[in-house]
């Protein structure tokens, strides 16, 4: 269930199976044809225990689960990406600093007016569509993508190309050609920003230095790939998951309409509930113990954030969507520790801004067909969400 992308196409069944696993133990040994064995960690406390010890459990050489065949094909295709999730320790900290300033509260505060405008555009799209929409395609993808690409300094004309590249990347786990297509696009962006810097995030990264030296092309390209993919895709999937939760829990929508002050906590509940980043891999550097399980040096561990965010020991009645859940912010959808998502604050801002505009006018929303999940093991969620809705004037 952790290595087969098809299993993630039915998340209700996936969660039921994980719940059964968790009743037996929070950590399980997984052996699957074509994959190196690993430990699947499905308990919230156990994931946190590992995340709190990054020196003992650094990122694996490959930070998401891939088959041996896909790994071999990726190596043969060309230089492997080296994003922040491929790095550890001092190197990770040095490269993270290249983009940190763009995601600090003071920098993000200056974005609020633009976010208000973009949220208004998203709401106007729903007005124009007249009560029926594929929310994933019409709103949840373009809204956060516009934010990220503006940060990177890319024009709106590039949005369709970037959407196509990122959708392929997340929909086809481990596909070497898809990876190289995205790599080639970001390589051209790096070259352009090095020749003519334009004062945007892409320019800052492309011309960034570590240890007094200009960073390598692979590192710059990988940084752009990380920002352009994870930076918008995870937010898009959280927005879509949040709208699905409202459409299937009308009592919670009514609760938000009565008390809009709950929107901030509701956004964290939406992120917990949808958990777009499904897992990360870690490798043990020494013999150790996690919970009641002996872990050997060199063992591979899959930290299932999706499973941990439904652990009843941490979140009572975890399968219920509760906009006032008191500890919703304790979810692990953004990771924890040195690899905590750099764009987490921006993602929350985008979602809060959008739902603050939408909720006061959203009189009702229901499903208008089948919601369709992505069949991917890494970052995923709903890729289609047909809805019917009524907006107040």
Backbone torsions as a table, in degrees:
resi	resn	phi	psi	omega
1	UNK	NA	-19.5	-179.6
2	UNK	-93.9	-16.3	-176.7
3	UNK	-109.7	-14.1	-176.1
4	UNK	-99.7	109.8	-178.4
5	UNK	-57.5	-31.3	-178.0
6	UNK	-61.5	-29.3	-178.5
7	UNK	-66.2	-27.1	-179.5
8	UNK	-80.3	-5.0	177.1
9	UNK	-74.7	-16.5	176.5
10	UNK	-124.9	85.9	-173.2
11	UNK	-70.4	-28.0	177.6
12	UNK	-62.6	-45.0	178.1
13	UNK	-67.0	-38.7	179.6
14	UNK	-60.7	-46.4	-179.0
15	UNK	-65.6	-36.0	177.6
16	UNK	-63.6	-41.4	-179.4
17	UNK	-68.4	-40.4	178.5
18	UNK	-65.5	-39.6	178.3
19	UNK	-59.3	-39.7	177.5
20	UNK	-65.8	-42.8	176.8
21	UNK	-59.1	-43.6	-174.5
22	UNK	-66.4	-30.3	177.9
23	UNK	-66.3	-23.3	179.9
24	UNK	-91.0	-38.0	179.4
25	UNK	-173.3	152.0	179.3
26	UNK	-84.1	-9.1	-179.5
27	UNK	-135.1	133.0	-177.6
28	UNK	-134.1	142.3	175.0
29	UNK	-80.1	131.0	-178.3
30	UNK	-118.8	127.1	171.3
31	UNK	-124.1	126.9	-178.6
32	UNK	-138.3	142.0	-179.2
33	UNK	-55.7	128.9	176.7
34	UNK	86.6	-3.5	-179.1
35	UNK	-119.4	147.1	169.9
36	UNK	-68.8	144.0	179.9
37	UNK	-61.4	152.4	177.4
38	UNK	-154.1	167.3	173.6
39	UNK	-96.9	129.4	173.0
40	UNK	-96.0	119.4	-177.3
41	UNK	-104.0	113.6	-172.8
42	UNK	-114.4	-4.9	178.5
43	UNK	-92.3	139.4	-179.0
44	UNK	-60.4	-48.0	-177.9
45	UNK	-62.4	-37.5	-177.8
46	UNK	-73.2	-37.7	174.4
47	UNK	-62.2	-44.1	179.2
48	UNK	-62.8	-39.6	179.3
49	UNK	-59.5	-40.7	179.3
50	UNK	-71.9	-43.6	-178.6
51	UNK	-64.4	-27.0	179.7
52	UNK	-77.2	-6.6	-178.3
53	UNK	-125.0	65.5	-174.4
54	UNK	-65.3	-25.8	178.6
55	UNK	-73.1	-33.2	177.7
56	UNK	-80.9	-30.1	-178.4
57	UNK	-126.6	70.5	178.3
58	UNK	-71.1	166.2	174.5
59	UNK	-55.7	141.0	175.8
60	UNK	-66.2	161.8	175.0
61	UNK	-56.0	-35.9	172.1
62	UNK	-113.3	112.5	-169.6
63	UNK	-78.4	-6.1	170.9
64	UNK	-130.5	157.2	-173.0
65	UNK	-69.0	130.5	178.0
66	UNK	-141.3	151.4	177.7
67	UNK	-72.4	161.0	177.0
68	UNK	-61.8	-37.8	-179.8
69	UNK	-64.8	-42.6	179.4
70	UNK	-67.9	-37.3	176.7
71	UNK	-63.3	-43.2	178.9
72	UNK	-63.6	-41.3	179.8
73	UNK	-66.4	-38.0	178.9
74	UNK	-64.6	-43.4	179.0
75	UNK	-63.2	-38.0	-178.0
76	UNK	-72.6	-24.6	-174.5
77	UNK	-75.2	-23.2	-178.3
78	UNK	149.1	-165.9	-177.9
79	UNK	-62.3	132.0	179.1
80	UNK	-76.0	144.2	176.8
81	UNK	-61.1	150.8	175.2
82	UNK	-130.6	79.7	178.3
83	UNK	-87.6	-179.0	177.7
84	UNK	-59.7	-31.4	-178.8
85	UNK	-79.5	-1.5	172.3
86	UNK	-97.7	-4.1	-172.3
87	UNK	-112.6	164.1	179.6
88	UNK	-143.1	164.1	169.7
89	UNK	57.5	-138.6	-175.1
90	UNK	-63.7	-36.5	178.9
91	UNK	-63.3	-45.8	178.6
92	UNK	-59.6	-45.0	-178.8
93	UNK	-62.6	-40.6	-178.3
94	UNK	-65.5	-43.3	-179.8
95	UNK	-73.4	-33.1	178.1
96	UNK	-62.2	-36.0	-179.0
97	UNK	-61.9	-23.5	-179.6
98	UNK	-60.4	-34.1	-178.0
99	UNK	-111.7	-5.8	-173.8
100	UNK	-55.2	-43.3	-174.6
101	UNK	-60.7	-28.6	-178.3
102	UNK	-73.8	-16.3	-176.3
103	UNK	-117.0	11.1	176.1
104	UNK	-75.7	155.8	-177.8
105	UNK	-53.1	-41.8	-178.2
106	UNK	-63.2	-40.5	178.6
107	UNK	-69.5	-41.2	-178.9
108	UNK	-67.1	-32.0	179.5
109	UNK	-59.1	-34.6	-180.0
110	UNK	-70.5	-15.1	178.8
111	UNK	-85.0	-11.9	-169.2
112	UNK	-59.5	-41.7	179.8
113	UNK	-62.2	-40.3	179.4
114	UNK	-68.1	-38.4	176.5
115	UNK	-62.4	-39.4	176.8
116	UNK	-59.0	-43.0	179.3
117	UNK	-63.3	-46.4	-177.4
118	UNK	-67.3	-37.5	175.3
119	UNK	-64.1	-37.6	175.7
120	UNK	-63.4	-39.7	176.9
121	UNK	-62.9	-41.2	179.6
122	UNK	-63.5	-41.5	178.1
123	UNK	-66.2	-38.2	177.6
124	UNK	-63.5	-34.5	175.7
125	UNK	-61.2	-44.3	178.5
126	UNK	-64.8	-36.4	176.3
127	UNK	-62.4	-44.4	-177.5
128	UNK	-65.3	-35.4	-176.8
129	UNK	-74.8	-14.0	167.3
130	UNK	70.8	31.4	171.8
131	UNK	106.4	-4.8	176.0
132	UNK	-136.6	135.3	-174.9
133	UNK	-158.8	149.4	160.2
134	UNK	-91.2	96.0	-171.8
135	UNK	-58.0	-35.1	-178.5
136	UNK	-61.3	-49.4	-175.9
137	UNK	-79.7	-36.7	-172.3
138	UNK	-81.4	-30.3	-174.0
139	UNK	-128.4	-52.6	-168.9
140	UNK	-67.2	-29.6	176.2
141	UNK	-80.9	-54.1	-174.4
142	UNK	-67.0	-33.2	-176.4
143	UNK	-61.7	-58.6	-179.9
144	UNK	-71.4	-26.8	178.3
145	UNK	-64.3	-40.4	178.0
146	UNK	-60.7	-38.2	179.1
147	UNK	-63.3	-50.2	-176.4
148	UNK	-65.9	-43.9	-177.0
149	UNK	-71.2	-27.9	172.8
150	UNK	-67.4	-40.4	175.4
151	UNK	-59.1	-39.9	-178.6
152	UNK	-79.6	-11.6	178.4
153	UNK	82.6	24.5	179.3
154	UNK	-95.8	139.4	-178.1
155	UNK	-74.4	160.7	-178.1
156	UNK	-61.1	-26.3	179.1
157	UNK	-62.5	-20.3	-179.0
158	UNK	-86.2	-9.5	-174.1
159	UNK	-57.7	-48.0	-179.2
160	UNK	-58.8	-39.7	179.8
161	UNK	-64.9	-44.5	-178.5
162	UNK	-68.4	-38.6	176.6
163	UNK	-59.1	-46.3	-178.8
164	UNK	-62.2	-44.2	-178.9
165	UNK	-64.4	-44.7	-176.9
166	UNK	-72.8	-35.9	178.2
167	UNK	-63.8	-41.8	176.1
168	UNK	-61.8	-41.5	-176.7
169	UNK	-60.3	-45.2	-176.7
170	UNK	-85.1	-22.9	-178.2
171	UNK	-83.2	-15.9	-174.3
172	UNK	-129.6	79.8	-177.0
173	UNK	-52.0	126.3	170.0
174	UNK	76.9	3.2	-178.8
175	UNK	-71.1	117.2	-173.8
176	UNK	-65.8	-39.7	-177.7
177	UNK	-67.1	-41.2	177.4
178	UNK	-60.3	-43.0	179.2
179	UNK	-61.3	-42.5	-178.1
180	UNK	-71.6	-30.8	175.2
181	UNK	-61.8	-45.8	179.2
182	UNK	-67.2	-40.4	178.6
183	UNK	-59.5	-44.1	-178.8
184	UNK	-63.1	-38.9	178.8
185	UNK	-62.7	-45.9	-177.8
186	UNK	-73.6	-24.5	174.3
187	UNK	-65.6	-42.5	177.4
188	UNK	-64.5	-38.4	177.1
189	UNK	-63.0	-43.3	179.1
190	UNK	-60.0	-46.1	-179.7
191	UNK	-61.9	-41.5	-179.0
192	UNK	-65.3	-40.8	-178.7
193	UNK	-74.1	-25.9	176.0
194	UNK	-74.7	-33.7	179.2
195	UNK	-76.0	-39.1	-177.7
196	UNK	-141.3	85.0	178.9
197	UNK	-61.2	143.8	-175.5
198	UNK	-125.7	14.9	174.1
199	UNK	75.7	22.1	179.7
200	UNK	-113.5	-179.9	-179.5
201	UNK	-61.5	-40.0	179.6
202	UNK	-62.1	-36.7	178.1
203	UNK	-69.5	-42.0	-179.6
204	UNK	-61.3	-42.2	-179.3
205	UNK	-73.1	-46.5	-176.9
206	UNK	-59.4	-31.9	-178.3
207	UNK	-108.0	16.2	-179.8
208	UNK	-71.7	154.9	178.4
209	UNK	-123.9	146.8	174.2
210	UNK	-131.1	123.9	-177.3
211	UNK	63.9	28.3	178.4
212	UNK	82.2	0.9	-178.7
213	UNK	-115.9	141.5	175.0
214	UNK	-58.9	133.4	-178.6
215	UNK	-66.2	155.4	-178.3
216	UNK	-70.2	161.8	178.9
217	UNK	-60.4	-43.1	-178.6
218	UNK	-60.4	-42.6	-179.1
219	UNK	-67.2	-40.7	179.3
220	UNK	-65.9	-46.7	179.1
221	UNK	-60.2	-43.9	-178.9
222	UNK	-62.4	-38.3	178.6
223	UNK	-61.6	-46.3	179.0
224	UNK	-62.1	-40.6	179.1
225	UNK	-60.5	-43.7	-179.1
226	UNK	-62.8	-46.6	-177.7
227	UNK	-65.6	-45.0	-174.1
228	UNK	-73.2	-26.7	-178.8
229	UNK	-93.9	-70.0	-178.1
230	UNK	-61.7	-34.5	-175.5
231	UNK	-62.8	-30.4	177.8
232	UNK	-111.6	-34.6	-174.1
233	UNK	-64.5	-43.0	-179.1
234	UNK	-65.3	-38.2	177.5
235	UNK	-67.3	-41.1	178.0
236	UNK	-59.8	-42.3	-179.1
237	UNK	-70.6	-33.6	177.3
238	UNK	-69.5	-39.7	175.8
239	UNK	-61.0	-45.3	-179.3
240	UNK	-66.3	-42.2	176.8
241	UNK	-62.5	-36.6	177.7
242	UNK	-65.5	-41.3	178.9
243	UNK	-68.1	-38.6	175.5
244	UNK	-59.3	-42.8	-179.4
245	UNK	-62.9	-39.3	178.1
246	UNK	-68.5	-38.5	-178.8
247	UNK	-68.0	-29.1	-178.1
248	UNK	-100.8	-0.3	177.5
249	UNK	-134.7	70.4	-175.7
250	UNK	-59.3	-26.4	177.8
251	UNK	-64.6	-33.3	-179.9
252	UNK	-75.5	-34.2	173.3
253	UNK	-62.8	-45.0	178.9
254	UNK	-60.6	-38.3	179.8
255	UNK	-64.0	-42.2	178.2
256	UNK	-66.5	-38.8	179.6
257	UNK	-65.9	-34.9	176.8
258	UNK	-72.5	-32.1	-175.0
259	UNK	-137.1	81.0	-178.8
260	UNK	-61.6	-17.0	177.9
261	UNK	-64.0	-14.9	178.8
262	UNK	-81.0	-5.6	-173.5
263	UNK	-60.7	-39.0	-179.5
264	UNK	-60.8	-46.4	179.1
265	UNK	-70.9	-32.3	178.2
266	UNK	-62.1	-35.8	178.8
267	UNK	-63.3	-42.9	177.1
268	UNK	-64.0	-35.8	176.8
269	UNK	-66.5	-37.4	176.0
270	UNK	-62.3	-41.4	179.9
271	UNK	-67.6	-44.0	177.2
272	UNK	-59.2	-44.8	-173.5
273	UNK	-67.3	-37.5	-176.5
274	UNK	-92.7	-31.6	177.0
275	UNK	40.7	67.5	-175.8
276	UNK	-61.3	-39.4	176.6
277	UNK	-82.3	107.4	-168.2
278	UNK	-81.0	-31.2	-179.6
279	UNK	-164.8	166.9	165.2
280	UNK	-138.1	154.1	178.9
281	UNK	-102.3	144.8	173.4
282	UNK	-131.5	158.5	177.1
283	UNK	-125.3	128.6	178.1
284	UNK	-72.2	133.3	179.7
285	UNK	-95.7	-7.5	179.6
286	UNK	-155.0	160.0	174.0
287	UNK	-61.3	136.0	-177.9
288	UNK	-158.4	-171.3	-179.1
289	UNK	-140.1	135.1	175.4
290	UNK	-124.4	118.4	-173.8
291	UNK	60.4	-122.9	179.6
292	UNK	-104.1	15.4	-173.3
293	UNK	-112.7	132.0	174.5
294	UNK	-83.0	125.9	-180.0
295	UNK	-111.6	130.6	-179.2
296	UNK	-94.6	151.6	174.9
297	UNK	-54.5	133.2	-178.8
298	UNK	92.2	-10.7	178.9
299	UNK	-65.9	143.3	178.8
300	UNK	-96.2	135.9	-179.3
301	UNK	-127.7	132.4	175.2
302	UNK	-100.4	114.7	178.0
303	UNK	-89.6	105.4	-176.7
304	UNK	-86.8	95.7	178.0
305	UNK	-65.5	-36.3	179.5
306	UNK	-60.6	-42.1	178.9
307	UNK	-71.7	-44.0	-177.9
308	UNK	-60.6	-32.6	-178.9
309	UNK	-75.6	-3.3	173.2
310	UNK	-118.4	21.4	179.8
311	UNK	-76.8	117.0	-177.3
312	UNK	-66.0	-19.0	176.3
313	UNK	-68.1	-25.3	178.7
314	UNK	-102.5	-38.2	-176.0
315	UNK	-124.6	96.7	179.0
316	UNK	-54.5	141.5	-177.4
317	UNK	48.6	59.5	-167.6
318	UNK	-66.4	-23.0	-179.0
319	UNK	-84.8	-3.0	176.0
320	UNK	-86.7	140.3	175.0
321	UNK	-93.4	113.6	-172.5
322	UNK	-128.1	106.0	-175.3
323	UNK	-66.7	-14.3	178.8
324	UNK	-110.9	20.2	179.8
325	UNK	-56.3	122.4	-171.8
326	UNK	-67.0	-25.7	-177.8
327	UNK	-117.5	27.6	-178.3
328	UNK	-57.2	-33.0	-178.0
329	UNK	-68.9	-7.8	177.4
330	UNK	-85.3	10.5	177.6
331	UNK	-65.4	164.2	-178.7
332	UNK	-111.7	18.8	-177.0
333	UNK	-64.1	-24.0	176.7
334	UNK	-100.1	10.4	-176.1
335	UNK	76.4	-166.9	-178.2
336	UNK	-157.8	152.7	176.0
337	UNK	81.4	-153.5	-174.7
338	UNK	-61.7	-23.5	-179.6
339	UNK	-98.5	14.5	174.0
340	UNK	-55.5	135.7	-173.7
341	UNK	-52.9	123.5	-178.6
342	UNK	-63.2	-29.6	-177.3
343	UNK	-97.7	16.4	-176.5
344	UNK	-59.6	-44.3	-178.7
345	UNK	-64.5	-38.3	177.9
346	UNK	-65.6	-42.9	179.2
347	UNK	-59.2	-44.4	178.2
348	UNK	-62.6	-42.1	179.5
349	UNK	-60.8	-45.2	-179.5
350	UNK	-60.8	-46.7	-177.7
351	UNK	-68.2	-43.8	-179.8
352	UNK	-63.3	-42.0	-179.9
353	UNK	-62.1	-44.2	-179.0
354	UNK	-64.7	-49.8	-175.7
355	UNK	-71.9	-26.4	173.7
356	UNK	-65.3	-33.4	176.5
357	UNK	-77.1	-38.1	-172.8
358	UNK	-80.2	-48.0	-168.8
359	UNK	-55.6	-45.0	-179.0
360	UNK	-60.4	-20.6	-178.2
361	UNK	-106.3	-10.5	-175.7
362	UNK	-85.1	94.0	-177.1
363	UNK	-73.9	-33.5	178.0
364	UNK	-160.9	155.2	173.4
365	UNK	-152.9	134.1	177.9
366	UNK	-137.4	161.5	175.5
367	UNK	-70.3	144.8	-178.4
368	UNK	-124.0	39.6	-175.0
369	UNK	139.3	-170.2	-176.5
370	UNK	-84.2	129.6	168.9
371	UNK	-74.8	138.3	-175.1
372	UNK	-116.4	125.0	180.0
373	UNK	-91.4	150.2	173.1
374	UNK	-72.9	144.1	177.2
375	UNK	-100.0	77.3	-177.7
376	UNK	-143.1	148.4	-174.9
377	UNK	-91.2	-15.5	-169.2
378	UNK	-100.4	-78.5	176.8
379	UNK	-116.2	121.6	-174.9
380	UNK	-157.3	-175.9	-178.6
381	UNK	160.9	-149.2	-178.3
382	UNK	-85.0	125.2	176.3
383	UNK	-98.5	-10.0	174.1
384	UNK	-143.7	131.4	178.8
385	UNK	-141.5	84.8	177.0
386	UNK	-73.1	127.7	-178.1
387	UNK	-134.0	155.3	165.0
388	UNK	-112.6	141.8	-176.2
389	UNK	-152.0	160.1	174.6
390	UNK	-125.4	129.5	178.1
391	UNK	-109.9	133.4	173.6
392	UNK	-70.6	152.9	178.4
393	UNK	-69.8	NA	NA
